[in-house]
Amino acid sequence: MAKIEVKGGYAIYDIEYGEVVLELIEVTEKRKGHWHGYWQGTGQAKEFKIRWQPAIFVRGA
């Protein structure tokens, strides 16, 4: 497990076989949404990025 500091909280994730298999974010600010982590790039340039994903409400038909 590893911990990354992010604005408004932190991310705890577990990496297995080069992929994130568990992600838990604790956010101290009261905003609707969640932090989204993803891999970007390939080879030596591959890095894990975290960005804020606002909550999107979709009205069911």
mmCIF file as gemmi writes it, N, C-alpha and C atoms, coordinates in Angstrom:
data_model
loop_
_atom_site.group_PDB
_atom_site.id
_atom_site.type_symbol
_atom_site.label_atom_id
_atom_site.label_alt_id
_atom_site.label_comp_id
_atom_site.label_asym_id
_atom_site.label_entity_id
_atom_site.label_seq_id
_atom_site.pdbx_PDB_ins_code
_atom_site.Cartn_x
_atom_site.Cartn_y
_atom_site.Cartn_z
_atom_site.occupancy
_atom_site.B_iso_or_equiv
_atom_site.pdbx_formal_charge
_atom_site.auth_seq_id
_atom_site.auth_asym_id
_atom_site.pdbx_PDB_model_num
ATOM 1 N N . MET Axp A 1 ? 0.844 -1.181 0 1 0 ? 1 A 1
ATOM 2 C CA . MET Axp A 1 ? 0 0 0 1 0 ? 1 A 1
ATOM 3 C C . MET Axp A 1 ? 0.887 1.24 0 1 0 ? 1 A 1
ATOM 4 N N . ALA Axp A 2 ? 0.392 2.273 -0.618 1 0 ? 2 A 1
ATOM 5 C CA . ALA Axp A 2 ? 1.122 3.533 -0.651 1 0 ? 2 A 1
ATOM 6 C C . ALA Axp A 2 ? 0.143 4.668 -0.422 1 0 ? 2 A 1
ATOM 7 N N . LYS Axp A 3 ? 0.671 5.805 -0.02 1 0 ? 3 A 1
ATOM 8 C CA . LYS Axp A 3 ? -0.167 6.963 0.276 1 0 ? 3 A 1
ATOM 9 C C . LYS Axp A 3 ? 0.345 8.156 -0.514 1 0 ? 3 A 1
ATOM 10 N N . ILE Axp A 4 ? -0.565 8.87 -1.177 1 0 ? 4 A 1
ATOM 11 C CA . ILE Axp A 4 ? -0.217 10.079 -1.923 1 0 ? 4 A 1
ATOM 12 C C . ILE Axp A 4 ? -1.006 11.239 -1.346 1 0 ? 4 A 1
ATOM 13 N N . GLU Axp A 5 ? -0.318 12.333 -1.037 1 0 ? 5 A 1
ATOM 14 C CA . GLU Axp A 5 ? -1.009 13.534 -0.588 1 0 ? 5 A 1
ATOM 15 C C . GLU Axp A 5 ? -1.626 14.232 -1.792 1 0 ? 5 A 1
ATOM 16 N N . VAL Axp A 6 ? -2.885 14.61 -1.673 1 0 ? 6 A 1
ATOM 17 C CA . VAL Axp A 6 ? -3.565 15.361 -2.723 1 0 ? 6 A 1
ATOM 18 C C . VAL Axp A 6 ? -4.296 16.521 -2.07 1 0 ? 6 A 1
ATOM 19 N N . LYS Axp A 7 ? -4.609 17.534 -2.849 1 0 ? 7 A 1
ATOM 20 C CA . LYS Axp A 7 ? -5.297 18.699 -2.304 1 0 ? 7 A 1
ATOM 21 C C . LYS Axp A 7 ? -6.649 18.275 -1.734 1 0 ? 7 A 1
ATOM 22 N N . GLY Axp A 8 ? -6.878 18.576 -0.475 1 0 ? 8 A 1
ATOM 23 C CA . GLY Axp A 8 ? -8.146 18.262 0.156 1 0 ? 8 A 1
ATOM 24 C C . GLY Axp A 8 ? -8.235 16.874 0.765 1 0 ? 8 A 1
ATOM 25 N N . GLY Axp A 9 ? -7.152 16.11 0.772 1 0 ? 9 A 1
ATOM 26 C CA . GLY Axp A 9 ? -7.201 14.772 1.354 1 0 ? 9 A 1
ATOM 27 C C . GLY Axp A 9 ? -6.005 13.949 0.933 1 0 ? 9 A 1
ATOM 28 N N . TYR Axp A 10 ? -6.186 12.641 0.859 1 0 ? 10 A 1
ATOM 29 C CA . TYR Axp A 10 ? -5.095 11.782 0.432 1 0 ? 10 A 1
ATOM 30 C C . TYR Axp A 10 ? -5.651 10.527 -0.222 1 0 ? 10 A 1
ATOM 31 N N . ALA Axp A 11 ? -4.813 9.874 -1.005 1 0 ? 11 A 1
ATOM 32 C CA . ALA Axp A 11 ? -5.199 8.643 -1.693 1 0 ? 11 A 1
ATOM 33 C C . ALA Axp A 11 ? -4.404 7.488 -1.113 1 0 ? 11 A 1
ATOM 34 N N . ILE Axp A 12 ? -5.073 6.395 -0.859 1 0 ? 12 A 1
ATOM 35 C CA . ILE Axp A 12 ? -4.396 5.166 -0.458 1 0 ? 12 A 1
ATOM 36 C C . ILE Axp A 12 ? -4.666 4.155 -1.559 1 0 ? 12 A 1
ATOM 37 N N . TYR Axp A 13 ? -3.617 3.59 -2.109 1 0 ? 13 A 1
ATOM 38 C CA . TYR Axp A 13 ? -3.824 2.642 -3.199 1 0 ? 13 A 1
ATOM 39 C C . TYR Axp A 13 ? -2.851 1.475 -3.093 1 0 ? 13 A 1
ATOM 40 N N . ASP Axp A 14 ? -3.225 0.379 -3.707 1 0 ? 14 A 1
ATOM 41 C CA . ASP Axp A 14 ? -2.413 -0.831 -3.72 1 0 ? 14 A 1
ATOM 42 C C . ASP Axp A 14 ? -2.115 -1.161 -5.175 1 0 ? 14 A 1
ATOM 43 N N . ILE Axp A 15 ? -0.838 -1.304 -5.503 1 0 ? 15 A 1
ATOM 44 C CA . ILE Axp A 15 ? -0.458 -1.584 -6.883 1 0 ? 15 A 1
ATOM 45 C C . ILE Axp A 15 ? -0.049 -3.051 -7 1 0 ? 15 A 1
ATOM 46 N N . GLU Axp A 16 ? -0.663 -3.75 -7.945 1 0 ? 16 A 1
ATOM 47 C CA . GLU Axp A 16 ? -0.336 -5.149 -8.203 1 0 ? 16 A 1
ATOM 48 C C . GLU Axp A 16 ? -0.203 -5.319 -9.705 1 0 ? 16 A 1
ATOM 49 N N . TYR Axp A 17 ? 0.921 -5.863 -10.148 1 0 ? 17 A 1
ATOM 50 C CA . TYR Axp A 17 ? 1.189 -6.063 -11.574 1 0 ? 17 A 1
ATOM 51 C C . TYR Axp A 17 ? 1.119 -4.748 -12.353 1 0 ? 17 A 1
ATOM 52 N N . GLY Axp A 18 ? 1.539 -3.65 -11.734 1 0 ? 18 A 1
ATOM 53 C CA . GLY Axp A 18 ? 1.579 -2.36 -12.416 1 0 ? 18 A 1
ATOM 54 C C . GLY Axp A 18 ? 0.235 -1.68 -12.559 1 0 ? 18 A 1
ATOM 55 N N . GLU Axp A 19 ? -0.806 -2.206 -11.919 1 0 ? 19 A 1
ATOM 56 C CA . GLU Axp A 19 ? -2.127 -1.598 -12.012 1 0 ? 19 A 1
ATOM 57 C C . GLU Axp A 19 ? -2.653 -1.289 -10.614 1 0 ? 19 A 1
ATOM 58 N N . VAL Axp A 20 ? -3.479 -0.282 -10.509 1 0 ? 20 A 1
ATOM 59 C CA . VAL Axp A 20 ? -4.094 0.051 -9.229 1 0 ? 20 A 1
ATOM 60 C C . VAL Axp A 20 ? -5.264 -0.901 -9.008 1 0 ? 20 A 1
ATOM 61 N N . VAL Axp A 21 ? -5.217 -1.66 -7.915 1 0 ? 21 A 1
ATOM 62 C CA . VAL Axp A 21 ? -6.282 -2.621 -7.648 1 0 ? 21 A 1
ATOM 63 C C . VAL Axp A 21 ? -7.175 -2.181 -6.49 1 0 ? 21 A 1
ATOM 64 N N . LEU Axp A 22 ? -6.747 -1.194 -5.731 1 0 ? 22 A 1
ATOM 65 C CA . LEU Axp A 22 ? -7.563 -0.691 -4.633 1 0 ? 22 A 1
ATOM 66 C C . LEU Axp A 22 ? -7.295 0.794 -4.495 1 0 ? 22 A 1
ATOM 67 N N . GLU Axp A 23 ? -8.349 1.583 -4.404 1 0 ? 23 A 1
ATOM 68 C CA . GLU Axp A 23 ? -8.174 3.021 -4.255 1 0 ? 23 A 1
ATOM 69 C C . GLU Axp A 23 ? -9.19 3.543 -3.257 1 0 ? 23 A 1
ATOM 70 N N . LEU Axp A 24 ? -8.723 4.262 -2.262 1 0 ? 24 A 1
ATOM 71 C CA . LEU Axp A 24 ? -9.6 4.829 -1.249 1 0 ? 24 A 1
ATOM 72 C C . LEU Axp A 24 ? -9.152 6.257 -1.003 1 0 ? 24 A 1
ATOM 73 N N . ILE Axp A 25 ? -10.067 7.195 -1.143 1 0 ? 25 A 1
ATOM 74 C CA . ILE Axp A 25 ? -9.725 8.602 -0.98 1 0 ? 25 A 1
ATOM 75 C C . ILE Axp A 25 ? -10.497 9.181 0.195 1 0 ? 25 A 1
ATOM 76 N N . GLU Axp A 26 ? -9.813 9.885 1.057 1 0 ? 26 A 1
ATOM 77 C CA . GLU Axp A 26 ? -10.477 10.612 2.134 1 0 ? 26 A 1
ATOM 78 C C . GLU Axp A 26 ? -10.374 12.089 1.8 1 0 ? 26 A 1
ATOM 79 N N . VAL Axp A 27 ? -11.507 12.735 1.642 1 0 ? 27 A 1
ATOM 80 C CA . VAL Axp A 27 ? -11.524 14.144 1.268 1 0 ? 27 A 1
ATOM 81 C C . VAL Axp A 27 ? -12.048 14.951 2.446 1 0 ? 27 A 1
ATOM 82 N N . THR Axp A 28 ? -11.307 15.97 2.838 1 0 ? 28 A 1
ATOM 83 C CA . THR Axp A 28 ? -11.704 16.783 3.978 1 0 ? 28 A 1
ATOM 84 C C . THR Axp A 28 ? -12.656 17.903 3.575 1 0 ? 28 A 1
ATOM 85 N N . GLU Axp A 29 ? -12.637 18.3 2.307 1 0 ? 29 A 1
ATOM 86 C CA . GLU Axp A 29 ? -13.532 19.352 1.843 1 0 ? 29 A 1
ATOM 87 C C . GLU Axp A 29 ? -14.89 18.751 1.517 1 0 ? 29 A 1
ATOM 88 N N . LYS Axp A 30 ? -15.96 19.53 1.724 1 0 ? 30 A 1
ATOM 89 C CA . LYS Axp A 30 ? -17.307 19.033 1.44 1 0 ? 30 A 1
ATOM 90 C C . LYS Axp A 30 ? -17.699 19.429 0.026 1 0 ? 30 A 1
ATOM 91 N N . ARG Axp A 31 ? -17.311 18.605 -0.928 1 0 ? 31 A 1
ATOM 92 C CA . ARG Axp A 31 ? -17.665 18.818 -2.33 1 0 ? 31 A 1
ATOM 93 C C . ARG Axp A 31 ? -18.285 17.539 -2.846 1 0 ? 31 A 1
ATOM 94 N N . LYS Axp A 32 ? -19.234 17.664 -3.763 1 0 ? 32 A 1
ATOM 95 C CA . LYS Axp A 32 ? -19.865 16.473 -4.318 1 0 ? 32 A 1
ATOM 96 C C . LYS Axp A 32 ? -19.008 15.944 -5.456 1 0 ? 32 A 1
ATOM 97 N N . GLY Axp A 33 ? -18.586 14.705 -5.325 1 0 ? 33 A 1
ATOM 98 C CA . GLY Axp A 33 ? -17.736 14.09 -6.328 1 0 ? 33 A 1
ATOM 99 C C . GLY Axp A 33 ? -16.748 13.151 -5.658 1 0 ? 33 A 1
ATOM 100 N N . HIS Axp A 34 ? -15.698 12.8 -6.373 1 0 ? 34 A 1
ATOM 101 C CA . HIS Axp A 34 ? -14.68 11.914 -5.826 1 0 ? 34 A 1
ATOM 102 C C . HIS Axp A 34 ? -13.374 12.113 -6.592 1 0 ? 34 A 1
ATOM 103 N N . TRP Axp A 35 ? -12.297 11.667 -5.968 1 0 ? 35 A 1
ATOM 104 C CA . TRP Axp A 35 ? -10.999 11.696 -6.634 1 0 ? 35 A 1
ATOM 105 C C . TRP Axp A 35 ? -10.906 10.482 -7.541 1 0 ? 35 A 1
ATOM 106 N N . HIS Axp A 36 ? -10.365 10.656 -8.72 1 0 ? 36 A 1
ATOM 107 C CA . HIS Axp A 36 ? -10.225 9.568 -9.688 1 0 ? 36 A 1
ATOM 108 C C . HIS Axp A 36 ? -8.746 9.408 -10.022 1 0 ? 36 A 1
ATOM 109 N N . GLY Axp A 37 ? -8.208 8.214 -9.816 1 0 ? 37 A 1
ATOM 110 C CA . GLY Axp A 37 ? -6.81 7.939 -10.137 1 0 ? 37 A 1
ATOM 111 C C . GLY Axp A 37 ? -6.703 7.115 -11.403 1 0 ? 37 A 1
ATOM 112 N N . TYR Axp A 38 ? -5.688 7.395 -12.208 1 0 ? 38 A 1
ATOM 113 C CA . TYR Axp A 38 ? -5.514 6.664 -13.46 1 0 ? 38 A 1
ATOM 114 C C . TYR Axp A 38 ? -4.05 6.703 -13.887 1 0 ? 38 A 1
ATOM 115 N N . TRP Axp A 39 ? -3.652 5.7 -14.673 1 0 ? 39 A 1
ATOM 116 C CA . TRP Axp A 39 ? -2.302 5.646 -15.226 1 0 ? 39 A 1
ATOM 117 C C . TRP Axp A 39 ? -2.278 6.372 -16.558 1 0 ? 39 A 1
ATOM 118 N N . GLN Axp A 40 ? -1.188 7.101 -16.829 1 0 ? 40 A 1
ATOM 119 C CA . GLN Axp A 40 ? -1.033 7.8 -18.101 1 0 ? 40 A 1
ATOM 120 C C . GLN Axp A 40 ? 0.395 7.603 -18.592 1 0 ? 40 A 1
ATOM 121 N N . GLY Axp A 41 ? 0.536 7.392 -19.902 1 0 ? 41 A 1
ATOM 122 C CA . GLY Axp A 41 ? 1.852 7.202 -20.492 1 0 ? 41 A 1
ATOM 123 C C . GLY Axp A 41 ? 2.228 5.733 -20.581 1 0 ? 41 A 1
ATOM 124 N N . THR Axp A 42 ? 3.433 5.489 -21.117 1 0 ? 42 A 1
ATOM 125 C CA . THR Axp A 42 ? 3.931 4.121 -21.263 1 0 ? 42 A 1
ATOM 126 C C . THR Axp A 42 ? 5.407 4.068 -20.891 1 0 ? 42 A 1
ATOM 127 N N . GLY Axp A 43 ? 5.884 2.877 -20.598 1 0 ? 43 A 1
ATOM 128 C CA . GLY Axp A 43 ? 7.306 2.677 -20.297 1 0 ? 43 A 1
ATOM 129 C C . GLY Axp A 43 ? 7.794 3.538 -19.149 1 0 ? 43 A 1
ATOM 130 N N . GLN Axp A 44 ? 8.949 4.175 -19.333 1 0 ? 44 A 1
ATOM 131 C CA . GLN Axp A 44 ? 9.547 5.022 -18.3 1 0 ? 44 A 1
ATOM 132 C C . GLN Axp A 44 ? 8.718 6.268 -18.026 1 0 ? 44 A 1
ATOM 133 N N . ALA Axp A 45 ? 7.893 6.686 -18.992 1 0 ? 45 A 1
ATOM 134 C CA . ALA Axp A 45 ? 7.083 7.897 -18.836 1 0 ? 45 A 1
ATOM 135 C C . ALA Axp A 45 ? 5.731 7.613 -18.184 1 0 ? 45 A 1
ATOM 136 N N . LYS Axp A 46 ? 5.475 6.357 -17.77 1 0 ? 46 A 1
ATOM 137 C CA . LYS Axp A 46 ? 4.191 6.003 -17.167 1 0 ? 46 A 1
ATOM 138 C C . LYS Axp A 46 ? 4.116 6.574 -15.757 1 0 ? 46 A 1
ATOM 139 N N . GLU Axp A 47 ? 3.015 7.264 -15.448 1 0 ? 47 A 1
ATOM 140 C CA . GLU Axp A 47 ? 2.841 7.838 -14.121 1 0 ? 47 A 1
ATOM 141 C C . GLU Axp A 47 ? 1.385 7.77 -13.694 1 0 ? 47 A 1
ATOM 142 N N . PHE Axp A 48 ? 1.17 7.761 -12.384 1 0 ? 48 A 1
ATOM 143 C CA . PHE Axp A 48 ? -0.167 7.701 -11.808 1 0 ? 48 A 1
ATOM 144 C C . PHE Axp A 48 ? -0.625 9.117 -11.525 1 0 ? 48 A 1
ATOM 145 N N . LYS Axp A 49 ? -1.779 9.507 -12.071 1 0 ? 49 A 1
ATOM 146 C CA . LYS Axp A 49 ? -2.306 10.854 -11.879 1 0 ? 49 A 1
ATOM 147 C C . LYS Axp A 49 ? -3.625 10.786 -11.124 1 0 ? 49 A 1
ATOM 148 N N . ILE Axp A 50 ? -3.913 11.825 -10.379 1 0 ? 50 A 1
ATOM 149 C CA . ILE Axp A 50 ? -5.159 11.923 -9.628 1 0 ? 50 A 1
ATOM 150 C C . ILE Axp A 50 ? -5.818 13.247 -9.982 1 0 ? 50 A 1
ATOM 151 N N . ARG Axp A 51 ? -7.124 13.199 -10.285 1 0 ? 51 A 1
ATOM 152 C CA . ARG Axp A 51 ? -7.855 14.436 -10.557 1 0 ? 51 A 1
ATOM 153 C C . ARG Axp A 51 ? -9.226 14.344 -9.911 1 0 ? 51 A 1
ATOM 154 N N . TRP Axp A 52 ? -9.838 15.5 -9.663 1 0 ? 52 A 1
ATOM 155 C CA . TRP Axp A 52 ? -11.157 15.566 -9.047 1 0 ? 52 A 1
ATOM 156 C C . TRP Axp A 52 ? -12.224 15.32 -10.102 1 0 ? 52 A 1
ATOM 157 N N . GLN Axp A 53 ? -13.133 14.385 -9.836 1 0 ? 53 A 1
ATOM 158 C CA . GLN Axp A 53 ? -14.244 14.084 -10.743 1 0 ? 53 A 1
ATOM 159 C C . GLN Axp A 53 ? -15.521 14.565 -10.063 1 0 ? 53 A 1
ATOM 160 N N . PRO Axp A 54 ? -16.123 15.676 -10.55 1 0 ? 54 A 1
ATOM 161 C CA . PRO Axp A 54 ? -17.349 16.17 -9.924 1 0 ? 54 A 1
ATOM 162 C C . PRO Axp A 54 ? -18.483 15.16 -10.064 1 0 ? 54 A 1
ATOM 163 N N . ALA Axp A 55 ? -19.402 15.184 -9.098 1 0 ? 55 A 1
ATOM 164 C CA . ALA Axp A 55 ? -20.558 14.289 -9.156 1 0 ? 55 A 1
ATOM 165 C C . ALA Axp A 55 ? -21.467 14.726 -10.297 1 0 ? 55 A 1
ATOM 166 N N . ILE Axp A 56 ? -21.905 13.753 -11.074 1 0 ? 56 A 1
ATOM 167 C CA . ILE Axp A 56 ? -22.818 14.025 -12.182 1 0 ? 56 A 1
ATOM 168 C C . ILE Axp A 56 ? -24.078 13.209 -11.931 1 0 ? 56 A 1
ATOM 169 N N . PHE Axp A 57 ? -25.181 13.901 -11.817 1 0 ? 57 A 1
ATOM 170 C CA . PHE Axp A 57 ? -26.445 13.217 -11.566 1 0 ? 57 A 1
ATOM 171 C C . PHE Axp A 57 ? -27.183 13.05 -12.879 1 0 ? 57 A 1
ATOM 172 N N . VAL Axp A 58 ? -27.551 11.813 -13.191 1 0 ? 58 A 1
ATOM 173 C CA . VAL Axp A 58 ? -28.264 11.514 -14.426 1 0 ? 58 A 1
ATOM 174 C C . VAL Axp A 58 ? -29.664 11.061 -14.057 1 0 ? 58 A 1
ATOM 175 N N . ARG Axp A 59 ? -30.64 11.711 -14.631 1 0 ? 59 A 1
ATOM 176 C CA . ARG Axp A 59 ? -32.029 11.367 -14.345 1 0 ? 59 A 1
ATOM 177 C C . ARG Axp A 59 ? -32.426 10.152 -15.181 1 0 ? 59 A 1
ATOM 178 N N . GLY Axp A 60 ? -32.869 9.098 -14.501 1 0 ? 60 A 1
ATOM 179 C CA . GLY Axp A 60 ? -33.269 7.876 -15.201 1 0 ? 60 A 1
ATOM 180 C C . GLY Axp A 60 ? -34.559 8.064 -15.982 1 0 ? 60 A 1
ATOM 181 N N . ALA Axp A 61 ? -34.69 7.356 -17.098 1 0 ? 61 A 1
ATOM 182 C CA . ALA Axp A 61 ? -35.895 7.479 -17.933 1 0 ? 61 A 1
ATOM 183 C C . ALA Axp A 61 ? -37.003 6.598 -17.4 1 0 ? 61 A 1
